[in-house]
Amino acid sequence: MESTSVSKREAELIDAVDEKGMMFFGPRDVRRFLGITARNAYQLLRRMKQKGLVIHVERGKYVLRERWGETDIRALASNLVTPSYLGLWSALHFHHMTEQVPRTVFVVTTRRTEDREIRGNEIRFVTVREELMFGYERLSDTVVSTPEKTVVDCLLFPKHAPVSVVNDALARDDLDVDILVDYCVRVGSGALAARLGYLLERNGMLERADELKGLVTSYTKLDPSGDETSPASDWKLYVNVNLQ
């Protein structure tokens, strides 16, 4: 590592990134902030990397070292690609809907992105269609699915969150059942409707049952990895998970 002294131009860049509250930035941002050429922007970032002032995350993407070390891994992960949000089991834990901490940080995005390890944490990117990219918000530095969209995503992609954990999460007092149903109808998946309808009914929360049952056209499994056992004919669902 070279000298840790900070030049005037480096300080200007750090101040600009801090002022705008940016998690990640790249050469284009440097050119915009400092009014310099592309070549000079790359040279500046290379020197700052050598000094340990910035971390090179991936091509064209940097983060201030101080922010890299202090920022919650979930915030870092949810800002790596655009658009994206912290979702699935990770979002359940973020919203305090479960005490079980997933060993993987799940990020939902429309972009095909390779999984990676950051600060010893596995980041897994779950790619979805553009139509499913809704129901998320920025809370402080973290972009995360809303509690209702979290439940919907977990039941739509159950391999990324145990159904038993999702069932327990339905006990949250401030979940809006109407929004849950609205989101389910918007997605239009029969498998999602069957899983959500069954769990809501089981927990005494079901309203608008006909809307959900109207989406169910064929049998599906509560847990896709399980056997076709214990069919619940009302929902055309194999209830192959032991729920408390």
C-alpha positions as CSV (number, residue, x, y, z in Angstrom):
1,M,0.0,0.0,0.0
2,E,1.3,3.5,-0.9
3,S,1.1,6.5,1.3
4,T,-2.3,6.9,3.0
5,S,-2.2,10.7,2.6
6,V,-5.2,12.0,0.8
7,S,-4.7,14.5,-2.1
8,K,-7.0,17.4,-2.7
9,R,-8.7,15.8,-5.6
10,E,-9.2,12.5,-3.7
11,A,-10.7,14.4,-0.8
12,E,-13.1,16.2,-3.2
13,L,-14.3,12.8,-4.6
14,I,-14.8,11.4,-1.1
15,D,-16.8,14.5,-0.1
16,A,-18.9,14.3,-3.2
17,V,-19.7,10.6,-2.7
18,D,-20.5,11.2,1.0
19,E,-22.6,14.2,0.2
20,K,-24.8,12.3,-2.3
21,G,-25.0,9.3,0.0
22,M,-23.8,6.9,-2.7
23,M,-23.1,3.3,-1.8
24,F,-21.2,2.5,-5.0
25,F,-19.7,4.8,-7.7
26,G,-17.7,4.4,-10.8
27,P,-15.5,6.3,-13.3
28,R,-18.5,8.1,-14.8
29,D,-19.4,9.5,-11.4
30,V,-15.8,10.6,-10.9
31,R,-15.8,12.5,-14.2
32,R,-19.1,14.1,-13.3
33,F,-18.1,15.1,-9.8
34,L,-14.6,16.4,-10.7
35,G,-15.0,17.5,-14.3
36,I,-12.0,15.4,-15.4
37,T,-11.3,13.1,-18.4
38,A,-12.0,9.4,-18.4
39,R,-8.3,8.6,-18.4
40,N,-7.7,10.8,-15.3
41,A,-10.8,9.3,-13.6
42,Y,-9.4,5.8,-14.0
43,Q,-5.9,6.9,-12.8
44,L,-7.4,8.6,-9.8
45,L,-9.4,5.5,-8.8
46,R,-6.3,3.3,-9.3
47,R,-4.3,5.5,-7.0
48,M,-7.1,5.5,-4.4
49,K,-7.3,1.7,-4.6
50,Q,-3.5,1.4,-4.0
51,K,-3.8,3.7,-1.0
52,G,-6.6,1.6,0.4
53,L,-9.1,4.5,0.2
54,V,-11.5,2.6,-2.0
55,I,-12.5,-1.0,-2.7
56,H,-12.9,-2.2,-6.3
57,V,-16.0,-4.4,-6.0
58,E,-16.4,-5.3,-9.7
59,R,-15.8,-3.7,-13.1
60,G,-16.7,-0.1,-13.0
61,K,-17.9,-0.2,-9.4
62,Y,-16.1,1.1,-6.3
63,V,-17.0,1.8,-2.7
64,L,-15.2,3.9,0.0
65,R,-13.3,1.7,2.3
66,E,-14.8,3.3,5.4
67,R,-18.3,2.6,4.1
68,W,-17.4,-0.9,3.0
69,G,-16.3,-1.8,6.6
70,E,-19.1,-0.1,8.4
71,T,-22.2,-0.8,6.3
72,D,-24.5,-3.7,7.0
73,I,-23.9,-6.5,4.5
74,R,-27.5,-6.5,3.6
75,A,-27.3,-2.9,2.6
76,L,-24.2,-3.5,0.5
77,A,-25.8,-6.5,-1.2
78,S,-29.1,-4.8,-2.0
79,N,-27.2,-1.9,-3.8
80,L,-24.8,-4.0,-5.9
81,V,-27.0,-4.1,-9.0
82,T,-29.9,-2.0,-10.2
83,P,-32.7,-2.8,-10.0
84,S,-32.6,-5.1,-7.0
85,Y,-33.8,-5.6,-3.5
86,L,-33.0,-7.6,-0.4
87,G,-35.7,-10.4,-0.4
88,L,-36.9,-13.8,0.5
89,W,-35.5,-15.3,3.7
90,S,-33.2,-12.3,4.2
91,A,-36.1,-9.9,4.0
92,L,-38.1,-12.0,6.5
93,H,-35.2,-11.6,9.0
94,F,-34.7,-7.9,8.1
95,H,-38.4,-7.2,8.9
96,H,-38.2,-9.2,12.2
97,M,-40.6,-11.7,10.8
98,T,-38.4,-14.6,11.9
99,E,-35.5,-15.0,14.3
100,Q,-33.9,-17.6,12.1
101,V,-30.9,-16.0,10.3
102,P,-30.2,-17.3,6.8
103,R,-26.6,-18.1,6.1
104,T,-27.1,-16.7,2.6
105,V,-28.0,-13.1,1.7
106,F,-30.7,-13.2,-0.9
107,V,-31.1,-10.4,-3.5
108,V,-33.9,-10.3,-6.1
109,T,-33.1,-8.7,-9.4
110,T,-34.1,-8.7,-13.1
111,R,-30.4,-8.9,-14.1
112,R,-28.6,-12.2,-14.4
113,T,-25.8,-11.7,-11.9
114,E,-23.2,-14.2,-10.6
115,D,-23.4,-15.2,-6.9
116,R,-20.4,-13.9,-4.9
117,E,-18.9,-13.7,-1.5
118,I,-18.5,-10.4,0.3
119,R,-16.9,-10.0,3.7
120,G,-17.3,-13.7,4.2
121,N,-21.0,-13.7,3.3
122,E,-22.5,-15.6,0.4
123,I,-24.6,-13.3,-1.8
124,R,-27.2,-15.1,-3.9
125,F,-28.9,-13.3,-6.7
126,V,-32.4,-14.6,-7.7
127,T,-33.4,-13.5,-11.2
128,V,-37.0,-12.7,-11.8
129,R,-39.1,-11.4,-14.7
130,E,-39.6,-7.6,-14.9
131,E,-43.3,-8.0,-14.0
132,L,-42.3,-9.3,-10.5
133,M,-40.1,-6.3,-9.8
134,F,-42.5,-4.4,-7.5
135,G,-43.3,-4.1,-3.8
136,Y,-40.0,-2.9,-2.5
137,E,-38.7,0.2,-0.8
138,R,-35.6,1.9,0.5
139,L,-35.2,1.8,4.3
140,S,-32.1,3.8,5.2
141,D,-29.3,2.3,3.0
142,T,-31.1,-1.0,2.3
143,V,-33.5,-1.7,-0.6
144,V,-35.8,-4.4,0.6
145,S,-39.2,-6.0,-0.3
146,T,-42.1,-4.9,1.8
147,P,-43.4,-7.4,4.4
148,E,-46.3,-8.4,2.1
149,K,-44.1,-8.8,-1.0
150,T,-41.6,-10.8,1.1
151,V,-44.3,-13.3,1.9
152,V,-45.4,-13.5,-1.7
153,D,-41.9,-13.9,-3.0
154,C,-41.1,-16.6,-0.5
155,L,-44.2,-18.7,-1.5
156,L,-43.5,-18.1,-5.2
157,F,-39.8,-19.3,-4.8
158,P,-40.1,-21.6,-1.7
159,K,-36.6,-23.1,-2.2
160,H,-35.2,-19.8,-0.9
161,A,-37.2,-19.8,2.4
162,P,-38.7,-22.7,4.3
163,V,-42.5,-22.7,4.2
164,S,-42.6,-23.3,7.9
165,V,-40.7,-20.1,8.5
166,V,-43.1,-18.2,6.2
167,N,-46.1,-19.7,8.0
168,D,-44.7,-18.5,11.3
169,A,-44.2,-15.0,9.8
170,L,-47.9,-14.7,9.0
171,A,-48.4,-14.2,12.8
172,R,-47.1,-10.6,12.3
173,D,-49.8,-8.3,13.4
174,D,-49.4,-5.5,10.8
175,L,-49.4,-7.7,7.7
176,D,-52.1,-6.4,5.3
177,V,-54.0,-9.4,4.0
178,D,-55.7,-7.4,1.2
179,I,-52.2,-6.4,-0.1
180,L,-51.1,-10.0,0.1
181,V,-54.1,-11.1,-2.0
182,D,-53.7,-8.1,-4.4
183,Y,-50.0,-9.0,-5.0
184,C,-50.9,-12.7,-5.5
185,V,-53.5,-11.7,-8.1
186,R,-51.1,-9.4,-9.8
187,V,-48.5,-12.2,-10.1
188,G,-51.1,-14.6,-11.4
189,S,-49.5,-17.8,-10.3
190,G,-51.7,-20.8,-9.4
191,A,-49.1,-22.4,-7.2
192,L,-48.6,-19.1,-5.3
193,A,-52.4,-18.7,-4.8
194,A,-52.7,-22.3,-3.5
195,R,-49.9,-21.9,-1.0
196,L,-50.9,-18.5,0.2
197,G,-54.6,-19.3,0.3
198,Y,-54.0,-22.5,2.3
199,L,-51.7,-20.8,4.8
200,L,-54.0,-17.8,5.3
201,E,-57.0,-20.1,5.8
202,R,-55.0,-22.3,8.2
203,N,-54.1,-19.2,10.3
204,G,-57.6,-17.8,10.3
205,M,-56.7,-14.9,8.1
206,L,-58.3,-15.7,4.8
207,E,-60.5,-13.2,3.1
208,R,-61.4,-13.1,-0.6
209,A,-60.9,-16.9,-0.9
210,D,-62.7,-17.0,-4.2
211,E,-60.2,-14.7,-5.9
212,L,-57.3,-17.0,-4.9
213,K,-59.1,-20.2,-5.7
214,G,-59.9,-18.8,-9.1
215,L,-56.2,-18.8,-9.9
216,V,-55.7,-22.4,-8.9
217,T,-56.0,-24.8,-11.9
218,S,-53.9,-27.8,-11.1
219,Y,-52.3,-29.6,-8.1
220,T,-49.0,-28.3,-6.7
221,K,-46.9,-28.9,-3.7
222,L,-46.5,-26.7,-0.6
223,D,-42.9,-27.6,-0.7
224,P,-41.7,-28.4,-4.3
225,S,-38.9,-30.6,-3.0
226,G,-41.3,-32.9,-1.0
227,D,-43.5,-35.8,-2.0
228,E,-47.1,-35.6,-3.2
229,T,-48.7,-36.4,0.1
230,S,-51.6,-35.2,2.2
231,P,-53.6,-33.5,-0.6
232,A,-55.9,-30.6,0.4
233,S,-58.5,-30.7,-2.3
234,D,-59.9,-27.3,-1.6
235,W,-56.6,-25.7,-2.7
236,K,-55.3,-28.5,-5.0
237,L,-52.3,-28.6,-2.8
238,Y,-50.1,-31.4,-1.4
239,V,-49.5,-30.3,2.2
240,N,-46.1,-32.1,2.5
241,V,-44.7,-29.8,5.3
242,N,-45.2,-30.4,9.0
243,L,-46.5,-27.0,10.3
244,Q,-46.8,-26.2,14.0
